[in-house]
Amino acid sequence: MINRLADDTPVSPASSDKPVSAISAAEERSLNTTEEIQNLANFICDMEVHHPDLLRATLPSSALRCFGKALQKNFRGDLHHVSFPTQTIQCFWSHSWHGSAWMKILFLLVYYNGRAALVAGSLSAFLGLTLFFFRLLPGTRREFSLEGATYDFGPWGLGFGCLASGLVLLLWKPSGSVFLDRICIHQTDEELKAAGILSIGGFLKHSESMLVLFDPTYTTRLWTIFELAAFLKAHGDVAHALIIRPTFLATAAVGVFVFLALIAICIMIASYAEMRQTLLVLVFVEYLIFACGGHWLRGYFQQVDECFERLQNFSLKEANSHCCTVDHVDIFGNPMPCDRKVITECIRSWFGSEEQFEAEVKCRVSSAFVTGLGYYAVPFTWFMGASLPILWAYLDLMVARLREGEWFYTLVSFLYTLIIWLGNGPFGYFICLMCAYTLRKRRAIWCLDCAVTLLGTGFMVVLSLAMHAIGPVLRAHAGDLPGMILWGILVASFALFWRWLWLRAITKNHTES
């Protein structure tokens, strides 16, 4: 079992009845014999850490230090000193070394630090709003769209919120214990490294949960499938313990946050008259950005379909193993044991046969993947968190009115803020998911595939603009406050309708699967 740690320099693990150091060169050359393969398999099948000092974990912040260098495939340093002995590992990180390192790093930053970043950003935004309200921060004169009046305005809520969120996302140090092979298994002591790799079943057995960092390569690798098999064996019902998330999720969330922050900055900087003059330019820019995001989201749903099809037709023999691709010879020309043979023996011991394990993958594992990758393409809570810059920006506008004693339009502005953040945002979110999911099938010709994305984006943008334009019409006919209330009810109703359509589509696909 030598290929898990980023295809590092191979080591020769011990058989179950000898210490690692007792393997001679002659024995190493014969590791592919049936007896040696069986010994290695028996050693792993115990699912125990064969020395208490081997059971180690690390902090998420330690694993992500120096921009996540431990997750970068070409890193060759030793980080074992940042691990610590433990009795229980809270989360086992399972990932493919052939996936994008920076996407995994960004995902883990958002997964562990995202909530703290948004809380800190919201508290900082509130601080900025408070300081501006009490005239402790300066403002500038600008025209306001709802009433056409001019007030002093300061974008302090948005500025403080974005700055604090970014700093906390990068610098926050969350608690908890995680297992990352590159850190928790010794990398420079060959004997400890071999013993740690052979104890992988024990690490999984003592892990309370497994976080699968999914990318298109994950279900093609023999090692990642083996980790899933060991986790299934150790924990049985894994519905609550197996967490599957796509690594692209954080990229999408951060992209939404940055995009909406830029839109909010444009709203803050430009005057009402300038906004009207440049409206077509802004709509065109938003259309292009939505088109890029929609095309990416379509590609993601295509990957989910391909992943599910791969799992439904899963064959242990077709999973890729590094040792087989290099003809079982390491970079120094020494023979290496065959991972495939050892893993196959372990699976036969745990599940009775290869066929039974393949049936488990086609049933339980594929169901978990469809649920984790379908419902959680971009979780609603993540989207609402990523859209906080819009909330902070409109609160800046509201506080500017409040500071001038304009109580009525402060109330109108407050309702407008809620409708934009809790109504229009979710409305666009569910339309985007529904369109990308419905149009996910890849077309044979690339230009036709792009045309599908552009048409779907156009449909989404037109609906969003139409919903936004209804607000001024209702206010003009029913009055500012009643019109705003009616608009809020209408937007919320349409958002709930599209949410129902999305959940119905994804649930139907999950049920059929």
Buried (B, 14 or more C-beta within 10 A) or exposed (E): BBBBBBBBBBBBBBBBEEEBEEBEEEBBEEBBEEEBBBBBBBBBBBBBBBEEEBBBBBBBBBBBBEEBBBBBBEBEEEBBEBBEEBEEBBBBBBBBBBBBBEBBBBBBBBBBBBBBBBBBBBEBBBBBBBBBBEEEBEBEEBBBBBBEEEBBBBBBBBBBBBBBBBBBBEEBEBEEBBBBBBBBBBBEBBBBBBBBBBBBBBBBBBBEBBBBBBBBBBBBBBBBBBBBBBBBBBBEEBEEBBBBBBBBBBBBBBBBBBBBBEBBBBBBEBBBEEBEEEEEEBEEBBBEBBBEBBBBBBBBBBBBBEBBEBBEEBEBEEBBBBBBEBEBEBEEEBBBBBBBBBBBBBBBBBBEEBEEBBEBBBEBBBBBBBBBBBBBBBEBEBBBBBBBBBBBBBBBBBBBBBBBEBEEBBBBBBBBBBBBBBBBBBBBBBBBBBBBBBBBEBEEEEEEBEEBBBEBBBEBBEBBBEBBEBBEEBBEEBEBBEBBBBBBEBBBEBBBEBBEBBBEBBEEBBEEB
